[in-house]
Amino acid sequence: MIYLYKNYYIFCIKYNFNLLLYIFLLLCCFFNLSLSERCPLFFGAYECPKNYTCINGNCQKDGIISKTCDNVVCDDDFKCFNGVCWPVEGLPCDRNTLVDKDVANAMTSDCGSKGKCISGRCRIDHCWNVVCQEDEMCRGGKCYKIVDNFCWNSFNCGPRFKCVNNKCKIIDELPREKCNCDPGMICKNGQCMMQDNCVNIACEAEEVCIDGVCSSLLGTKCAYNGDCGDVLICKQGICVEDLECRNKCPYDNVCREGLCSNIQGLLCEENSCSEGYECINGECLKNNCIHTVCQIGERCDNGLCIRVEGSFCSHAPRDCGPLFKCINGVCRDFIKDMMIQ
């Protein structure tokens, strides 16, 4: 009995000693981590001294932030402000403001190489500089095959494709109507047919008669709609047909093959959206601030002018906007200060 009690006593001493040793090691690790940290964090090459914090791969004294971005390298979706990398997505951008009586000025903000300013906020276009195959389109930074996808109409396919028998096809690969018609005749279903309204119409060499009206030839280069006559429209510098859609669709809609569709969310590629819209991640997004002019001390946010001067801030680019300064926790208008001086 005494022998068992003695062994139990020795076991308890050893157990308590191991427990105390384990607690001691944990405390050492805790104090070590609190006094210093790896830089870069977790798997850095070195540790920061006491009262220093790892910022952008460098140890900086707590409470002191470098004001220069000379040696700071940020990722594509980030931008350096006062030595710190900030996410570009959502930052206030582009500012239209009245700088004097009857005088407005537009300031273009830098949203980064992949960013665009939409409705007063930076949006990252993950399809920027993404090259897809001819039968593909970029959506959200990834290429997706379009050809032979099921479709109800050409809007389901995208700008370079057409819906044929409920399947998306590349426009350039579609069979073309081949005709060599005399003046006053048009090609339909591969045959030359008389246009009654064009029998007695003589057009210029660079024009064609359609329904009795002389218009610029399809595919002719143009600068604006007037270069293409009354029937064609100028799109991306080329005269194209608009016969089925003329004056048919409501505002903020686009027409294709006689059908109307809201431009917002329409499949797109670079520069294929209508005026006032931008192609972001493969979809058309409306820029509600494109024609909005705000007063001094304001900025446009989703089409509305918001008073920024005097609002609370901790970081001017994020909380205030372009050409504002954050002074003593309050947004101050840099333009207004320059005008006073």
Secondary structure, 3 states (H helix, E strand, C coil): CHHHHHHHHHHHHHHHHHHHHHHHHHHHHHHHHHHCCEECCCCCCEECCCCEEEECCEEEECCCCCCCCCCCCCCCCEEEECCEEEECCCCECCEEEEEECCEEEEECCCCCCCEEEECCEEEECCCCCCCCCCCEEEECCEEEECCCCECCCHHHCCCCEEEECCEEEEHHHCCCCCCCCCCCEEEECCEEEECHHHCCCCCCCCEEEECCEEEECCCCECCCHHHHCCCEEEECCEEEECCCCCCCCCCCEEEECCEEEECCCCECCCCCCCCCEEEECCEEEECCCCCCCECCCEEEECCEEEECCCCECCCHHHHCCCCEEEECCEEEEHHHHHHHC
